[in-house]
Amino acid sequence: MENLAVYHGPIGKEEGERRLGQDGRDGCYLVRDSDSVPGVFCLCVLCKGYVYTYRLHKDEAGSWAAETTPGVPKRYFRHIKNLIAAFQKRGQGIAMPLLYPVTAQRRAQTHTELEYKSLDLRCIY
């Protein structure tokens, strides 16, 4: 999971929502650890100002599936990246397609850039 660019680790629901809110685009998404179920991950996507969260489970055979809208057949994938690719299309049982990845690396770079900018401001004054 650590090799997945959109995986943010154990950041919690509120922090995940904050990061998606910072991006602000409908269809931006990330993956984080579940707060309530150990060993389960959450796929979070922003749609019309609301963050929709879908649990990602790994079965005994090692395949991944997402809890989606009731009535939508469950699909299994060997890798999470394949699941994400499938959910980039409409009609997959989630609020909207996954369009804009919010990567942990991009967030870290942005945070570092902000630190440098604040350091520059302190040097000026």
Backbone bond lengths (Angstrom), bond angles and torsions (degrees), N, CA, C in turn:
res aa  C-N    CA-C-N  psi(-1)  N-CA   C-N-CA  omega(-1)  CA-C   N-CA-C  phi
1 M - - - 1.458 - - 1.531 110.33 -
2 E 1.330 116.61 -33.43 1.461 120.04 -177.49 1.525 112.25 -61.67
3 N 1.349 117.82 -23.28 1.460 121.22 -179.84 1.523 112.76 -79.41
4 L 1.308 117.48 -7.50 1.460 122.44 -179.23 1.533 108.64 -83.52
5 A 1.330 117.18 120.05 1.473 121.42 -174.44 1.528 113.23 -60.05
6 V 1.335 117.39 -30.53 1.471 120.34 -177.62 1.522 112.45 -88.72
7 Y 1.327 117.56 3.03 1.471 121.19 178.86 1.523 109.41 -82.10
8 H 1.333 116.49 122.01 1.459 122.38 -177.34 1.521 113.59 -105.90
9 G 1.330 117.83 -0.88 1.458 120.42 177.52 1.517 113.27 78.75
10 P 1.343 116.39 -153.13 1.473 121.18 -175.75 1.533 112.56 -85.23
11 I 1.323 116.91 63.61 1.471 120.20 -174.98 1.525 113.74 -87.74
12 G 1.315 118.14 -15.72 1.462 120.76 -179.50 1.517 112.46 85.63
13 K 1.318 114.75 158.81 1.464 122.11 -176.78 1.531 112.00 -61.06
14 E 1.321 117.03 -48.85 1.463 120.78 -175.94 1.524 111.68 -62.42
15 E 1.333 116.75 -43.40 1.465 120.23 179.90 1.526 110.61 -66.93
16 G 1.321 117.18 -39.54 1.462 120.42 176.53 1.521 111.25 -60.23
17 E 1.323 116.15 -44.09 1.462 120.57 178.21 1.524 111.04 -64.55
18 R 1.318 116.80 -38.15 1.466 120.60 178.76 1.529 110.75 -63.58
19 R 1.332 116.33 -43.85 1.470 120.19 -179.04 1.525 111.47 -64.89
20 L 1.325 116.74 -40.60 1.463 119.23 177.24 1.525 110.27 -68.03
21 G 1.320 116.99 -38.30 1.457 120.80 177.59 1.517 112.24 -63.60
22 Q 1.326 116.97 -34.25 1.465 120.66 176.99 1.520 110.41 -63.26
23 D 1.329 117.04 -41.13 1.467 120.57 177.01 1.527 108.67 -66.73
24 G 1.329 116.45 -51.86 1.454 122.07 172.27 1.518 117.73 81.41
25 R 1.325 118.52 -5.07 1.468 120.29 -178.28 1.525 111.08 -89.88
26 D 1.325 116.52 134.91 1.455 119.87 172.61 1.524 108.59 -58.97
27 G 1.319 115.67 130.03 1.460 120.61 -179.44 1.516 113.81 96.73
28 C 1.343 118.13 -2.16 1.464 118.09 174.61 1.530 107.51 -74.54
29 Y 1.323 116.44 148.02 1.464 119.78 -172.81 1.521 111.73 -150.65
30 L 1.339 114.16 161.38 1.459 122.47 174.48 1.522 108.67 -153.73
31 V 1.334 115.64 167.67 1.464 122.63 175.35 1.522 107.19 -120.34
32 R 1.328 116.24 136.82 1.465 121.93 178.75 1.521 108.92 -140.25
33 D 1.326 115.97 168.80 1.460 120.90 173.71 1.525 109.19 -71.55
34 S 1.325 116.47 146.41 1.463 121.09 174.74 1.524 109.23 -69.81
35 D 1.329 116.44 139.59 1.467 121.16 175.54 1.519 111.40 -74.75
36 S 1.323 116.61 -33.29 1.465 120.25 -169.28 1.524 115.61 -104.39
37 V 1.336 117.97 -21.27 1.465 120.44 -176.95 1.528 109.33 -124.30
38 P 1.335 117.98 108.86 1.465 120.60 -179.90 1.531 111.65 -60.03
39 G 1.335 115.88 139.21 1.457 121.34 177.80 1.517 114.72 80.17
40 V 1.323 116.98 2.82 1.462 121.68 178.81 1.526 107.76 -111.02
41 F 1.321 115.84 146.79 1.455 121.45 179.87 1.520 109.61 -113.29
42 C 1.321 115.84 161.12 1.457 121.44 179.78 1.520 109.57 -122.98
43 L 1.315 115.25 130.82 1.454 122.96 172.05 1.521 105.89 -96.72
44 C 1.326 116.90 119.89 1.465 121.75 -175.52 1.525 108.83 -117.07
45 V 1.331 116.51 132.13 1.463 121.70 -179.24 1.527 109.25 -134.21
46 L 1.326 115.94 138.53 1.461 122.13 179.52 1.526 109.67 -90.35
47 C 1.333 115.87 131.27 1.469 121.43 178.15 1.526 108.47 -145.47
48 K 1.320 116.47 114.94 1.469 123.03 177.77 1.526 112.30 54.13
49 G 1.323 115.91 43.93 1.454 121.54 176.01 1.512 115.56 81.22
50 Y 1.321 118.22 1.56 1.463 122.12 -179.12 1.522 109.09 -119.60
51 V 1.330 116.93 139.59 1.461 121.11 178.36 1.525 109.00 -95.71
52 Y 1.315 115.56 119.48 1.467 122.71 175.67 1.520 108.02 -95.73
53 T 1.321 116.28 134.90 1.462 121.96 -176.08 1.520 109.82 -120.80
54 Y 1.327 115.15 131.23 1.464 122.04 -179.71 1.523 108.46 -125.40
55 R 1.324 116.33 126.21 1.466 120.24 178.87 1.521 110.36 -73.85
56 L 1.327 114.93 139.05 1.463 122.12 176.56 1.516 108.07 -109.57
57 H 1.327 116.34 124.53 1.462 122.26 -177.75 1.518 110.07 -116.74
58 K 1.320 115.39 147.48 1.462 121.59 173.09 1.523 106.92 -110.63
59 D 1.344 117.03 128.02 1.465 119.82 -179.14 1.531 111.25 -88.43
60 E 1.332 115.82 -179.46 1.471 121.60 -177.02 1.526 112.15 -60.99
61 A 1.324 117.26 -28.85 1.468 121.52 -179.37 1.527 111.91 -82.42
62 G 1.333 117.08 -5.59 1.463 120.79 179.44 1.515 114.19 90.81
63 S 1.326 117.75 10.85 1.465 121.47 179.38 1.527 110.48 -93.71
64 W 1.324 115.26 149.16 1.458 122.39 -177.82 1.521 111.28 -102.53
65 A 1.328 116.09 143.97 1.464 122.48 175.45 1.524 108.43 -143.27
66 A 1.327 115.28 155.65 1.467 121.19 177.62 1.517 109.38 -113.53
67 E 1.342 115.89 142.71 1.465 120.69 171.19 1.518 106.73 -77.49
68 T 1.326 116.45 114.38 1.459 120.77 -177.56 1.527 109.76 -116.17
69 T 1.315 116.21 -163.99 1.458 122.29 179.98 1.529 110.42 -58.98
70 P 1.336 117.79 135.71 1.471 119.77 176.90 1.530 111.09 -55.06
71 G 1.328 115.28 138.53 1.457 121.00 -179.74 1.514 113.95 95.96
72 V 1.335 116.96 -16.22 1.463 120.32 177.20 1.523 107.40 -87.01
73 P 1.336 117.88 125.47 1.470 119.92 -178.88 1.531 111.51 -58.42
74 K 1.325 115.85 137.14 1.462 121.50 178.99 1.525 108.70 -72.63
75 R 1.318 116.05 133.67 1.468 121.89 177.82 1.515 108.43 -114.16
76 Y 1.328 115.91 145.26 1.463 121.82 -177.91 1.523 110.01 -115.34
77 F 1.336 114.89 143.66 1.459 121.84 -176.81 1.524 109.44 -134.73
78 R 1.331 116.86 144.26 1.464 121.04 178.83 1.529 111.49 -68.52
79 H 1.316 116.48 -33.43 1.472 121.04 -176.80 1.529 109.52 -132.66
80 I 1.314 115.44 149.47 1.470 120.02 178.56 1.527 110.51 -62.67
81 K 1.326 117.65 -34.48 1.468 119.16 179.79 1.529 110.87 -61.38
82 N 1.344 117.71 -32.50 1.466 120.72 176.67 1.530 110.76 -70.95
83 L 1.327 116.48 -37.95 1.464 121.22 176.48 1.528 109.34 -61.44
84 I 1.320 116.60 -46.11 1.466 121.10 179.59 1.525 110.45 -61.58
85 A 1.331 117.49 -43.08 1.470 120.64 178.93 1.529 110.90 -60.09
86 A 1.320 117.51 -41.06 1.468 121.11 179.20 1.524 111.02 -65.59
87 F 1.331 116.92 -37.94 1.462 121.00 -177.62 1.531 112.74 -81.83
88 Q 1.321 117.24 4.77 1.459 120.65 172.71 1.529 110.86 -82.66
89 K 1.330 115.93 -3.74 1.466 121.84 178.91 1.527 109.32 -104.90
90 R 1.318 116.71 155.18 1.469 122.44 178.13 1.526 110.90 -70.91
91 G 1.337 115.22 159.14 1.453 121.16 173.38 1.513 115.41 73.43
92 Q 1.332 116.92 31.09 1.462 120.92 -177.85 1.526 112.89 -104.34
93 G 1.330 117.10 5.36 1.458 119.91 177.82 1.512 114.97 91.30
94 I 1.346 116.92 13.96 1.465 120.28 174.66 1.529 108.48 -120.20
95 A 1.326 116.62 166.98 1.467 122.32 -172.66 1.524 113.07 -54.78
96 M 1.313 116.44 -40.14 1.460 121.20 177.03 1.518 108.97 -162.84
97 P 1.327 117.80 161.72 1.463 119.70 -179.50 1.528 111.96 -61.34
98 L 1.320 115.13 152.01 1.463 121.72 175.36 1.524 107.47 -78.41
99 L 1.327 116.76 112.27 1.460 120.67 -172.89 1.522 114.17 -112.10
100 Y 1.320 117.67 -40.30 1.463 121.40 -171.75 1.525 110.37 -127.12
101 P 1.325 117.46 104.85 1.470 119.22 179.78 1.524 111.40 -68.48
102 V 1.310 116.20 132.93 1.466 122.03 172.77 1.521 104.86 -101.51
103 T 1.320 115.60 100.62 1.460 119.57 -174.30 1.517 111.54 -86.28
104 A 1.309 115.28 148.52 1.464 120.83 177.38 1.521 109.72 -65.15
105 Q 1.329 118.01 -36.17 1.461 122.08 -179.20 1.527 110.52 -66.53
106 R 1.338 117.15 -44.37 1.464 120.34 179.89 1.520 110.35 -61.99
107 R 1.335 116.38 -39.44 1.449 120.59 179.20 1.523 110.57 -65.27
108 A 1.333 116.99 -41.06 1.464 120.83 178.84 1.523 110.39 -63.65
109 Q 1.349 117.59 -40.33 1.459 121.05 178.56 1.524 110.56 -64.52
110 T 1.317 116.63 -43.71 1.460 120.87 179.44 1.522 110.36 -61.45
111 H 1.339 116.94 -42.57 1.460 121.53 179.23 1.530 109.99 -61.82
112 T 1.331 117.40 -43.30 1.463 121.52 179.32 1.525 110.33 -64.32
113 E 1.340 117.61 -42.62 1.456 120.83 178.42 1.525 110.91 -60.65
114 L 1.319 117.51 -40.70 1.465 120.73 178.35 1.521 111.02 -64.44
115 E 1.339 117.00 -38.58 1.461 119.76 177.79 1.523 110.20 -61.78
116 Y 1.352 117.18 -44.47 1.455 120.77 179.47 1.522 111.06 -63.16
117 K 1.332 117.32 -42.02 1.460 120.50 179.36 1.518 110.79 -63.08
118 S 1.335 117.69 -40.54 1.461 119.36 179.56 1.524 110.35 -69.14
119 L 1.338 117.53 -33.30 1.464 120.22 175.85 1.522 110.08 -65.47
120 D 1.339 117.19 -42.35 1.456 121.44 178.75 1.525 110.72 -60.79
121 L 1.328 117.22 -41.90 1.459 120.53 179.85 1.521 111.29 -64.38
122 R 1.327 116.11 -38.10 1.464 118.83 179.13 1.525 110.81 -67.26
123 C 1.330 117.51 -32.61 1.462 120.64 -179.96 1.529 111.20 -71.66
124 I 1.318 116.52 -33.00 1.463 120.60 -178.52 1.520 110.65 -69.62
125 Y 1.322 116.82 -40.29 1.466 120.24 -174.11 1.472 110.11 -94.23
